[in-house]
Amino acid sequence: MIADNHAHNQEANELVSRIEQRAIQIFKFTEDPGEKRNTVSGFRKFSTLVDEFHQAAEVAEGRLSVLRTGRRDELRRYVAQMRAKILKMEIDVKQSYLENLIEARSALPYGAREFFDSRLKRLEELSTLLIDGPEADGTANTLLDHMRRMLRHLIDQAPQLEVFEREPDWRPPQRTAPPPVVKPSSAGAPAPRRAAQPAKAEIKPIRLTGRDEWGRVFLDRGSFDQMTMACRARGITLDQVASKLGITRVALTLILNGQDPIQRNMLDVLHRIINNYNAHTGEMG
């Protein structure tokens, strides 16, 4: 019996030590200044570390419940406390990754859509822990909804994995040879004509539309592209428009993609900002 208890104590210590090591890996990763939270590869690495920690913790909790050791309850509480800390860190770090990825506006790699989809499913698993767990507070639902919207936005933007195969009868397009350049003789050569300057594109006002729900509007798909083109034509940025509205660029991006609603009066302000832009003075609205 004493030998059994000793073996169980040793196994319990090894289980706890194993998940402690995984927790340390997560802490080191999040504290590493070289790890920027604006890449899909970094987000994937962090998510893998966290998933492996939770898997190890679940195994440890299940095994600790049947081990004959006087420290069983103490160790189970310790494991639960570690899981709660990692859970908080997981939510905070994932939120910063999502916001930074949207802010960066860089091209997302192939496979990103599937990865973000797996994170959305993981978020649903976390929702039960956040809402029903001891660490829950009144902001849990708001935080989860915000993260869901950001993930869905990134899923919409990410390329989908596909099999790129040419059709059996595919042929490269025929290229027509450019016309030969005729050089005029030096004697009596006409003066070279100046290339015609391209006409300036007319800056047209825009009008964003969407679904009105009790004074709040969910904009139609394509509003983001429409606003981006309007900003480009005027030589301004979405950051400037967001600043003028008094919101962040991330919030404006979610609004323009129909993920978040915008108050009807704020939509009117947005239209005035972009349509009344003065190219000479740089004033908006």
Secondary structure by P-SEA (a helix, b strand, c coil): caaaaaaaaaaaaaaaaaaaaaaaaaaaaaaccccccccaaaaaaaaaaaaaaaaaaaaaaaaaacccccaaaaaaaaaaaaaaaaaaaaaaaaaaaaaaaaaaccccccaaaaaaaaaaaaaaaaccccccccccccaaaaaaaaaaaaaaaaaaaccccccccccccccccccccccbbbbcccccccccccccccccccbbbbbbbccccccccccccaaaaaaaaaaaaacccaaaaaaaacccaaaaaaaaaccccccaaaaaaaaaaaaaccccccccc
